[in-house]
Amino acid sequence: MSYVAVMPYVHRPWMERAMDTCALDVMLVDNTEYNRGIMRSHNLGIDRMREQDADWLIVMSAAVRFGKPGGLDFLDQLDKYADYGVVSAEPVLGWHLIAFSRETIELAGRWDENFTPYGWDDVDLAIRIHHESDREQRQVPCDVRDAGKSHSLSLGGVTTDNEALMAYFVRKWGAPHGSAWDAYNACPFGDQCNPTGFWPPINGAVWNGPAPREEP
C-alpha cells in the first residue's frame, strides 16, 4: 500500500505543530506567500499521487495533532480497508484526515478550484463520488485530535465569500448544500455532455489539466 499525504497551510506555526506529532511522509504545500487555496493544493497532491502511482491520496489539515502512533495507525487502517473508496479518521472534524483511493479520484475528478480559497469543495467532491463510485466508505478510529475546528487555510485568517461560493454551488448542482442526494444534478450544470469531474477553467487553463492556474 502506497500513499501521498498532502497538507496545505498558510500559518507556519500551525503546520509545524502538526508535523511535530506526525510520523507520515507529508507533502507540505506552502501558501504563506502565494495562496493557491485548498483546492489547488489538494490537486498538487493528486499530481504527485499519479506521478508515484500511489494507491491513496491522504488529505490533512494543519489543525491535526497525532497521538503516539503519529498517524501510522491510520495507515494500518488503509491496509485493512484497501477495497474501500474513502476512509476517514475519527474523532477529527470532517475531512481533516481522510484518504481517497486512487480509483475514487480517477472516477470523481480533481478538486474544483472555483471554490478557492475554500468552502463547499468537500460537498462538491462528495456529490461526484456518490454519482461515480460504488465503493464503500469507512470511518475508522485513530489516535488523533483537532487543535482547532478550522480548515488549513482559515487557520491563518484567510476568509472566503460564502454567499458567492454557495451561489456557484447551486448553479453547478441545481440544489443548495444539504439537499438529498437525488436533488442534485447527475452531471455538473445539468449538462449531460459534462463528465462528473467537470468545472469551468480558471485563468484560461484547460479543464482538468495538470496546472489549472499559473503561479507568479
N, C-alpha and C positions, 0 to 999 in steps of 0.2 A: 504494500500500500504506500503510495507516494502522494505528497500534498504540496500545495503552495499556500502559505498563510499571508494575508495582506492586512496591514493596519495603516490607515491614513491618519494624519494628525496635523494640527495647527498650533498646538500648545506643547512645546517640548517637555516641560516637567511632567505633564500627564503621561506622555509617551514613555519617558524614562522610568517612571514609577511602575508602569505596566510591564516594561521589559525587565525590571528588577526581579519580578516574580515569575518570569516566563522561561520555559525550557524549550519552546518551539523555535524553529528556524523561521523568522518572520521577515517579510518584505515590507520595510518601512517606507511609506510614501510621504515625503516632507512637503507639506502645504503651507509652511510658515511664510515663505516669500511669494510664491505663486500658488494661489488656491485653486487647484483643479476641481475641487468638490469631491464628495464621496463617490459619485458615480464613476467619474473618470479614474479615480484612484483604484476602485474595485476592478475596472476594466483593464488596468495595467496588470492586476493580479491574474486576470483571465489570459492576457497575452503570455505571461510567464508560465501559467499552467499549460498552455498549448505548446510553448517552446520546450518545456521539460517533459511533455507528455505525462503529466501527473494525473492521478486518479481523482483528487479532491481539490476544491478551492475552499479555503477557510477564511472567513471574514471576521475581523476582530475590531473591537473598539478600544480606544486608549483609556476608557473607564474600567477595563477589566483588570482584576487583581487575582492572580492564581494562588492557590494553596501550595503545599509542599510538593505535589507532583509536577507543578509548573505547566500543566496542560497536557502532559503525556498521558494522563488518564483519559482525556478527550480523544487522543489518537487511538488509544486502545478500543474505544467505543466505535471508531470508524472502521477498525478492523473487524469488529464484531458485526456491524451492520453494513457490510460492504455492498449489499444488494439494495440498500435504501437510496432514495434520491436526495433527501435533505436530512441532516442530523444537527440538531441544535442543543446547546448546553443549558441546563437549569442549575441554579436558580437565577441566572443573569437575565437582564432585560432584553426581550425581543431578539434581535439579530446581533447582539453584542459579541456573541461567539457562536458561529454557525458554519456548517460545512455543506457545500453543494457538490454532488458527484459531477464528474466530467460530462457524463451523458445528459444530466439535467441542464447544465449550462448550454450545451450544444443544441438542445431542443428548444429551450426558452429564449436564448439570446443574451446579449450583453445588457448591462445596466443602461437605462435611458438617461442620457446626460442632460436632457431638457429639464430634469428635476434638480439641477445644480443650484445651490451647493448641496442641499439635502432636503428631503421631505417627500413622502409618498412613494419614493422609489422602491421601498421594500414591498408595499402593497402591489405596486405595478408588476414587480417581478413575480410575486406570489400568484397573481392572476395568470400570468403567462405559464408558470409552472403547472398550475391547475389545469389549464387548457391542453398542455402538451405532454405532460408526464403522468404515467400511471404508477410510478414507483411510490412506495410507501415513504412517509416521513416519520421521523422519530425524535423525541426529546429525551435526552439522557442526563443522568446526574453527573456532576463534575465538581471537583474542589475548586470553585471559582466564585467570585463575587463582583458586584459593581461598586466602584468607589464613587460613582455619580450617575444618576439616572439621566444620561445625556448621550448624544451622539459624538463621534470622534471630532467632528468639526465644531459643533456648538460648544464643546468644552473650552474652546479657545475664544468664545464670544462671537462666533460667526452667526449671523441671523439670516433668515430667509423670508420671502414673501409668501406665506402660507396660502393666502387668498388666490394669488396668481397661480401657484402650483396646483391648487385644488381645481381651479378652472381648467387648467391644461389636462389634469387627470380625467375630469368629466368629459372633455372633448374627445379624449383618447378612448375611454371605455364606455361612454354613454350613460354612466351612473356614478354617483358620488361614492367615496370611500365608505365602507360599512354596509353596502348593499349585499344581498345574497349573491352567490356565485352566478346563478342563472340570469342575473340582471345585467351582467357585463357583456359587452360585445365579444363575440368569439374571435374577432380579428381587430387589431388596433384601428381606431377611427371608423369602425364599421365597414371597412373596405375589404372585401374578400380577396383582393389582389395583394393585400399586405400580409406578409408572414407574421407569425406571432411576435417575433422579436423586433419588428419594425419600429423605428422612431425617426422623426424628421431630422435631417442633418443639421449640425451646428457649424457656423462659420464656413459654409460651403463644402464641408467634408462629405465624403461618400458614406452612405448609410452603412453602419455595422463594420466599417473598415478598421484597420489596426490603429489609426490615430485620429479619433473623432474631433479633436481640437488641437490647434497648434499652440505650443508654449513659447513664451518670449525668449 
